[in-house]
């Protein structure tokens, strides 16, 4: 029964990912908890697999178009490994209801970012960013991966990478709505490069967090594998469906759905405390 529930839910989440963008991945944890019957910790572990594989699939098209800065993304992701390990450790010790309550806040933030046009939160925002291609502007400072940035910015990159890795390890989310601004503002990547490179960072953070989890816990592969496979199928279908949807209306509806999920998750978590 759990497998039967996981597959269509994974497909619907993948459908939203393909049609609207990466923000839909935050639905994985509530779906796994309240519909597939997983505990909060197991759900965040399964979500890491879904997020990592979906990001890898999405990254392929960006890489073919030359929009993935492999060196920059690798360093940014590696910096986040310590954060992802720490986040995974905190996840093991948090009360499941406290974890879900905190997660509901993150979902609400993702909904807000959709409304204000986060480039990696929706396909609409991503397409607009790709239309407004801009070149990075260098300034005096140290050279980081071929780009001149200030010393303060280099330290900020380390802090941002660690923080994003922490969110990935703790909640099993990608954090693209934080990664893209960091890449554009701190490393001066143009928006198309930041969008593509953020997916590489998400893959690295998800893989490192998942490896940490596997060292201390097991994954319910009977749920995780069909859920992930269905999500990938949904991503591929969603890319075609998204072309037929009214972008602004879809954006508002999905942000509203996220807000409702955040509220439901918060209420259930508070009542369980």
Secondary structure as UniProt FT lines:
FT   HELIX           2..20
FT   HELIX           22..26
FT   HELIX           27..34
FT   HELIX           40..64
FT   TURN            65..66
FT   HELIX           70..79
FT   HELIX           81..93
FT   HELIX           96..116
FT   TURN            119..121
FT   HELIX           123..131
FT   STRAND          142..144
FT   TURN            145..146
FT   STRAND          147..149
FT   HELIX           151..171
FT   HELIX           176..185
FT   HELIX           191..216
FT   HELIX           221..241
FT   HELIX           242..244
FT   HELIX           247..272
//
